[in-house]
Amino acid sequence: MTLKFLNYFFIFTSNNDVQDLLIFGQNINTWLIYVLIFFGLTSLAFVAVWLIGFLSESKSEKSIKQPWE
């Protein structure tokens, strides 16, 4: 009984089967846009942290050493 229930939700025969699927009330195109925005914001945050660290190291009057030195 449980196996047939899982087959109904997780096994698809083509991409058209999931075309109108809603995940938490949103369709897949909306989730793709959310993911792109999330990746864009996290990449900007990564670059900002790297630049802030680089600027603080260069202003500290210590020589920037490589990890193996």
N, C-alpha and C positions, 0 to 999 in steps of 0.2 A: 504494500500500500504506500509506504513512504517513498520507495524507489520511483513509482509512477508519478508521485507528487513532485519529486525533484526533476524528473524528466520534463515535466510540463514547463518548469521555469528555466532550466539550464541547458536544454538541448534544443538547438535551432537547426532548421534545414537550410536556410539561406539568410542573407543580410536583410531581406525584406521582413523577416519575422520580428526583428528588433527595431524596426523603423519608428514605430509609434510607442516604444517603451518609455515610461517615465521613471526616473530615478529621483526619489525624494521630491516628486512633483515637477521636475524639470526634464526636458528632453535632452538628448545627447548633444545636440548642437550648442545648447546653453552651457553644458558642462565643459565642452571643449573651449569655449570662450573664457570661462572661469579659470581653467587650467593655464591657458596662455597668459592671462593677466597675473596669475600667481607666479608663474615662471619668470615673467618680466620683472615683477616687484622683487623677487628673491635675487635675481641676477643684479639688479640695481643695488640692493642692499649689500651683496657680496663685494661689488666694486667699491662702494662707499666705505665699507670697513677696511678694505685693502688700502685705499687712498689715505684714509685717516691714520692708519698705522704707519704707512710710508712717510707721511708728513711729520708725524710725531717723532719717528726715528731720525729723520733728517734734521730736525730742529734740536735734538737733544745733544748735539756736539760730540756724540760718540760715533766712532766709525761703525758702519753697518757691516757686521761680520757674517760670513756664510756659516751654516750650521756645522760644517766639518772643520772650521778653523778653531 
